[in-house]
Amino acid sequence: MGTDGDETGGTGVSTTRKTFALLEALKDEEGVTIAALTERTDLPKSTVYRHLQTLTDLGYVIERDGAYYVGFRFVELGEQARSRKVGYTAAKRAVFELGQETDERAVFIVEEASEAVYVHRYGSLSNTMIGHRRPLHSMASGKVILAEWDDAAVADYIDDIGLETITPNTITDPDALFDELERIRGRGYGVNNQEHMEGLRGVAVPVYTPDDDFLGSLAVFGPTSRFSDDYVHDELPTRLRNKAGEIKVTLAYG
């Protein structure tokens, strides 16, 4: 038996949770001291130090002048996740081209653990949004993903996750969400009318593999001043469908 009850016996889970609590605290700032990490995580200083030493030895955390930073080893893991399906790599080019052609922000989003996850993004000086998670029901891409599910799966999502209010326009009524998903299935694209952030509209379409398996959602979003109804319901859906089709062809023929 070890002397630290938290890290033995039922051990692995507790130890792993502490490690990730530290990593979550580290990722929010550039350089964090042991004292600050101890305060933010409510972990004993000795525990913080021990975990940081292990992470530093493995290259996942680096230390400079008493401050700790997330290391580039995590970039390797992130890139593996972003390329674990061939289609994810093909979507990267489509996102870049969409951003170039529209001069708006373009994204490719997938579902993981009932959340929308940014895999690729164009329109920012950094990739800080990559890997970030958002509620499915508040985004055009997320609603496109939900539209791929059957009603029972959507009902489970509502029961388990809920329909959180993000803005005054967020769909929070289950019946309204089911109606919205039916519209998306009928017209083949989803729209975000300031449902995740006030002042922004977006359009998204589903992306399929050559075997017609759902891969993810391709979207473009921008300010309401530029996203008129004609642009949102005519030009952008056509442009997005074409790019989704190009991804499918690329996967079929290389």
DOBAPA-633443 format. One line per field, with one value per residue (C-alpha): residue in three letters; y, z, x. Coordinates in Angstrom, 2 decimals, m for minus. Example, Ala and Ser with C-alpha at 12.3 -4.5 7.8 and 13.67 -1.06 7.14 Angstrom:
<sites>
rest = [ALA  SER]
c2 = [m4.50  m1.06]
c3 = [7.80  7.14]
c1 = [12.30  13.67]
</sites>
This chain:
<sites>
rest = [MET  GLY  THR  ASP  GLY  ASP  GLU  THR  GLY  GLY  THR  GLY  VAL  SER  THR  THR  ARG  LYS  THR  PHE  ALA  LEU  LEU  GLU  ALA  LEU  LYS  ASP  GLU  GLU  GLY  VAL  THR  ILE  ALA  ALA  LEU  THR  GLU  ARG  THR  ASP  LEU  PRO  LYS  SER  THR  VAL  TYR  ARG  HIS  LEU  GLN  THR  LEU  THR  ASP  LEU  GLY  TYR  VAL  ILE  GLU  ARG  ASP  GLY  ALA  TYR  TYR  VAL  GLY  PHE  ARG  PHE  VAL  GLU  LEU  GLY  GLU  GLN  ALA  ARG  SER  ARG  LYS  VAL  GLY  TYR  THR  ALA  ALA  LYS  ARG  ALA  VAL  PHE  GLU  LEU  GLY  GLN  GLU  THR  ASP  GLU  ARG  ALA  VAL  PHE  ILE  VAL  GLU  GLU  ALA  SER  GLU  ALA  VAL  TYR  VAL  HIS  ARG  TYR  GLY  SER  LEU  SER  ASN  THR  MET  ILE  GLY  HIS  ARG  ARG  PRO  LEU  HIS  SER  MET  ALA  SER  GLY  LYS  VAL  ILE  LEU  ALA  GLU  TRP  ASP  ASP  ALA  ALA  VAL  ALA  ASP  TYR  ILE  ASP  ASP  ILE  GLY  LEU  GLU  THR  ILE  THR  PRO  ASN  THR  ILE  THR  ASP  PRO  ASP  ALA  LEU  PHE  ASP  GLU  LEU  GLU  ARG  ILE  ARG  GLY  ARG  GLY  TYR  GLY  VAL  ASN  ASN  GLN  GLU  HIS  MET  GLU  GLY  LEU  ARG  GLY  VAL  ALA  VAL  PRO  VAL  TYR  THR  PRO  ASP  ASP  ASP  PHE  LEU  GLY  SER  LEU  ALA  VAL  PHE  GLY  PRO  THR  SER  ARG  PHE  SER  ASP  ASP  TYR  VAL  HIS  ASP  GLU  LEU  PRO  THR  ARG  LEU  ARG  ASN  LYS  ALA  GLY  GLU  ILE  LYS  VAL  THR  LEU  ALA  TYR  GLY]
c2 = [0.00  3.52  6.34  8.73  7.41  9.57  8.05  4.39  1.83  3.58  5.43  5.70  7.65  10.13  10.66  11.17  13.68  15.70  15.70  16.97  19.54  20.98  20.91  22.69  25.38  25.69  26.08  29.23  31.39  31.88  30.69  29.71  29.34  26.46  28.82  29.93  26.34  25.31  28.06  27.33  23.57  23.34  20.67  20.51  22.17  18.88  17.16  19.96  19.82  16.02  16.02  18.89  17.10  14.02  16.07  18.00  14.82  13.49  16.74  17.63  20.63  22.95  25.15  28.55  30.83  29.25  29.36  26.32  26.09  23.45  21.80  21.13  17.39  18.07  19.42  15.94  14.45  17.15  16.67  12.93  13.58  16.03  13.49  10.24  10.10  10.75  12.95  15.34  16.10  16.60  19.01  21.20  22.31  22.96  25.18  27.17  27.61  28.63  31.24  32.57  32.66  34.24  36.33  35.05  32.61  28.98  25.88  22.10  20.71  17.19  15.76  14.21  13.34  15.21  18.46  20.36  20.32  22.61  20.52  23.12  26.88  29.70  33.40  34.00  34.78  31.76  28.27  28.88  27.62  24.21  21.57  23.95  22.60  24.22  23.14  21.43  23.11  26.66  26.43  25.86  23.05  21.53  21.51  19.88  17.18  16.74  16.49  13.35  11.67  10.01  11.54  9.17  10.19  13.87  13.32  11.68  14.69  17.05  14.95  14.45  17.75  20.15  23.18  25.92  29.52  31.11  34.17  35.35  33.53  30.13  27.37  26.12  24.53  20.83  21.04  24.05  22.16  19.13  21.44  23.09  19.76  18.70  21.89  21.15  17.61  18.97  21.73  20.20  23.02  24.64  28.30  30.00  33.22  34.79  31.69  31.30  34.88  38.03  39.77  36.59  34.42  31.18  28.49  24.84  21.69  18.02  16.33  12.67  10.02  8.16  5.49  8.17  7.98  11.28  12.86  16.29  19.72  22.49  26.05  29.73  32.47  36.22  39.45  39.97  43.12  40.96  37.85  38.92  36.43  35.97  35.28  32.90  30.95  31.03  31.72  30.15  26.83  26.29  27.17  24.94  21.99  22.26  22.12  19.20  17.44  18.11  16.47  13.42  13.21  13.64  10.77  8.59  9.22  10.74]
c3 = [0.00  m0.78  1.70  m0.37  m0.20  m3.15  m5.46  m4.54  m4.42  m6.60  m7.59  m11.26  m11.72  m8.96  m10.19  m13.77  m12.73  m10.85  m13.83  m16.15  m13.63  m13.76  m17.54  m17.76  m15.45  m17.51  m20.88  m19.92  m19.41  m20.63  m17.77  m14.36  m11.11  m8.68  m6.16  m8.69  m9.75  m6.10  m5.61  m8.80  m8.40  m4.59  m4.66  m2.11  m3.25  m2.97  m5.24  m7.80  m7.80  m8.18  m11.13  m12.83  m12.49  m14.19  m17.00  m17.46  m17.59  m20.31  m22.31  m21.96  m19.76  m19.81  m17.03  m17.56  m14.73  m12.28  m14.61  m16.28  m19.83  m21.92  m24.14  m27.86  m27.27  m27.10  m30.64  m31.81  m30.08  m31.44  m35.00  m34.69  m33.61  m36.48  m39.02  m37.56  m40.41  m43.96  m44.45  m41.74  m43.76  m46.94  m45.09  m44.15  m47.75  m48.21  m45.13  m46.41  m49.85  m48.41  m46.26  m49.21  m51.54  m49.12  m47.04  m44.02  m41.24  m42.27  m40.07  m40.14  m37.06  m35.78  m32.85  m29.89  m26.58  m27.65  m28.27  m31.39  m31.75  m34.01  m36.19  m38.80  m38.90  m41.30  m40.58  m37.55  m36.91  m34.62  m34.25  m30.69  m31.45  m32.62  m30.22  m28.49  m27.74  m28.13  m27.55  m30.64  m30.50  m30.64  m33.91  m37.56  m37.70  m34.48  m35.69  m38.94  m36.82  m34.73  m37.94  m38.78  m35.63  m35.23  m32.94  m30.09  m30.10  m30.17  m27.27  m25.31  m26.08  m24.75  m21.60  m20.94  m22.08  m22.07  m24.25  m22.59  m23.40  m25.02  m26.55  m26.74  m30.10  m28.93  m29.46  m25.98  m26.60  m27.56  m30.01  m31.72  m32.03  m33.59  m36.08  m36.91  m37.49  m39.80  m41.84  m42.05  m43.29  m45.90  m47.34  m46.72  m44.72  m41.32  m40.31  m37.15  m36.58  m33.75  m31.66  m30.34  m30.47  m31.01  m34.25  m36.04  m38.56  m40.07  m42.61  m42.48  m44.58  m43.87  m45.32  m46.33  m47.32  m50.65  m48.73  m47.55  m43.96  m42.14  m41.60  m40.11  m40.91  m43.07  m42.21  m42.90  m40.47  m40.16  m39.09  m39.69  m41.67  m44.44  m44.04  m45.74  m46.21  m49.89  m49.00  m46.20  m48.05  m51.67  m52.29  m49.23  m49.23  m52.88  m52.25  m49.18  m50.92  m53.73  m51.25  m49.42  m52.76  m53.51  m50.21  m51.14  m54.58  m53.08  m50.71  m53.54  m56.06  m54.10]
c1 = [0.00  1.26  1.24  m0.87  m4.43  m5.51  m2.95  m3.12  m5.81  m8.39  m5.47  m5.15  m8.38  m7.58  m4.03  m5.16  m7.83  m5.22  m2.91  m5.61  m6.79  m3.28  m3.18  m6.54  m5.20  m2.01  m3.71  m5.58  m2.48  1.06  3.21  1.81  3.74  3.36  1.78  m0.85  m1.57  m1.95  m4.52  m6.45  m6.65  m6.98  m4.29  m1.46  1.76  3.66  1.12  1.29  5.08  5.17  2.76  4.56  7.88  6.45  4.88  8.11  10.20  7.87  7.99  4.32  5.06  8.05  9.44  11.05  12.13  9.72  6.71  5.17  3.80  2.03  4.65  4.62  4.26  0.54  0.66  1.65  m1.38  m3.65  m2.48  m3.02  m6.61  m7.15  m5.88  m7.20  m9.72  m8.60  m11.63  m10.47  m7.35  m9.38  m11.65  m8.69  m8.19  m11.91  m11.97  m9.00  m10.56  m13.93  m12.28  m10.30  m13.30  m15.77  m13.35  m15.25  m14.49  m14.80  m14.76  m14.99  m16.68  m17.29  m19.20  m17.44  m19.11  m22.27  m20.40  m19.34  m15.55  m13.51  m11.16  m10.17  m10.69  m9.85  m10.08  m7.91  m4.26  m4.10  m5.54  m6.67  m10.18  m8.99  m10.25  m12.65  m16.11  m19.49  m23.12  m24.50  m27.91  m26.52  m24.55  m25.39  m22.81  m24.08  m27.67  m26.55  m24.92  m28.08  m30.12  m28.13  m29.40  m32.76  m35.38  m34.58  m30.91  m31.87  m34.26  m31.42  m29.23  m31.89  m32.33  m28.61  m27.09  m30.03  m30.71  m28.71  m29.53  m26.46  m28.15  m31.78  m31.99  m30.78  m33.32  m34.21  m37.61  m37.42  m40.34  m38.76  m35.47  m37.17  m38.90  m35.59  m33.88  m36.68  m36.15  m32.43  m33.09  m35.46  m33.31  m29.88  m28.28  m28.47  m28.51  m27.35  m29.28  m27.31  m27.94  m24.40  m23.16  m25.16  m24.24  m23.12  m24.93  m23.69  m24.53  m23.47  m23.85  m23.16  m20.08  m20.22  m17.70  m17.96  m19.88  m22.33  m21.17  m21.46  m18.04  m18.73  m20.06  m18.61  m19.63  m19.06  m20.02  m19.74  m21.43  m25.13  m24.31  m22.83  m24.98  m28.20  m31.05  m30.17  m26.53  m27.49  m30.18  m28.95  m25.28  m23.66  m25.55  m24.58  m20.96  m20.79  m22.45  m19.91  m17.03  m18.60  m18.90  m15.24  m14.25  m16.30  m14.67  m11.20  m11.84  m13.13  m10.38  m7.49]
</sites>
